[in-house]
């Protein structure tokens, strides 16, 4: 059964334009100029109930605009959408009882109050029984490991701690669908992992469907089964994450810093040396050809490692490859 | 209704998050009243009379205290909405199962209620020391009833200005114009009784008179006939403005563009 059905969804904004400096400001006052921004251009897709769907793309791809239309906050310029049987922009309040939302760069928790106060308030807003709210807070605080954070004013929490509380708050009313807009933005590796683990657990235990936007391919690999990649407001790729990983996310980049000067010979079959210095090296390799373990063993043999970073290729690179394959000329 | 009560009570707790700052700001009402006392003492002395258009010097100070309490406790909903539109946090508010405007009503009532209560707590002893005891209990009853209506009128006007933020984002300039209109036509600068005869009916036909003048005037000079007149006019304006607010909300929510990613 589909929880989201989107057909030819479009959103166009009118943005004011102004040339630089005082002259530009004065001209804009007398004769304002506008440009049209096509944020979403004819999107169509479906999401099954309980599915973990990644909706990814670079900045400005139209991901957040799509999420905001699916929550009913924005009205589309054209097209149709059904979320859990509701038309979001017509039935926004009814839909709100069924969905949870997290906007990574915003906050729903009241900053001057401890998170527990916002949780209790949300309990009233979603018309939950007080006893049930307390039970639910107990469960979520264990799942998100926030037991010790609930009574601290939100403004005193770190970004990672706050985001765990934000996601937990959005699950208080047992939504059928969770719409996560960049939940891991600005977080360090450990904080990202905490959130990814907790969301996966909620999906497995409660069957909550998750539509996740991100420009971090790591979120996708860690959480999602299926992926839709958007760029310039259009779908450029739609497939299982396992296929995407096989085709486009097999390469990894590794950057190592050593305690002392090391030999410059880092050559290994299937490994491309991107940058090399006396105290460090940056490599790219294909995990299908050369296992991660083999590369790491080779690098640690070279000297005492003080820092190491393994990263995915940037999403922009993946999208460029998808485009190249679609348009070989 | 429980959810809106919860928003109201949570905002009261939120307002008291920094008690020192709050008390400090409430102390400013003492400075205002001292300035008003100096100005009006000089005015009454220059006029060489005990009463001007039926208001004595103590009446004048208690009148001005009521005006200040209403002014300092009025909702700042336009600034809140404007900030939420600029930061994009409006996205969260619109994705929750409550009415956006009723949410702001109870949020503002919690905030304004605490400010008004603290300003009264600090202002009453100050004015009492300056000019003697406050007006009668009937005056208090009429003032509190009309002050609530005044707050609702302010809320409607500030929300109409706030909804402009959905289109233009920044609404401070509109608030400034509105504030000046309330100062003059609402009777804060001068009670409407001191306006020229031809201007008084015009001023009393506008909503501003029921945002300051009506509660403050009946606070110091209670009059049952005037109370019912003021109360009816106040609620006629509230009904008109609530209707306009509903229309404005429906139209502006369609044109909202949420900032940021």
Interface residues (C-beta under 8 A of the other chain):
Chain A: X13 X59 X60 X63 X64 X68 X71 X72 X73 X74 X75 X92 X93 X94 X96 X97 X99 X101 X103 X105 X106 X107 X108 X110 X112 X113 X117 X118 X120 X121 X124 X125 X126 X127 X153 X181 X182
Chain B: X2 X3 X5 X6 X7 X10 X13 X14 X17 X18 X87 X88 X89 X90 X91 X92 X94 X95 X96 X97 X98 X99 X253 X254 X256 X257 X258 X260 X261
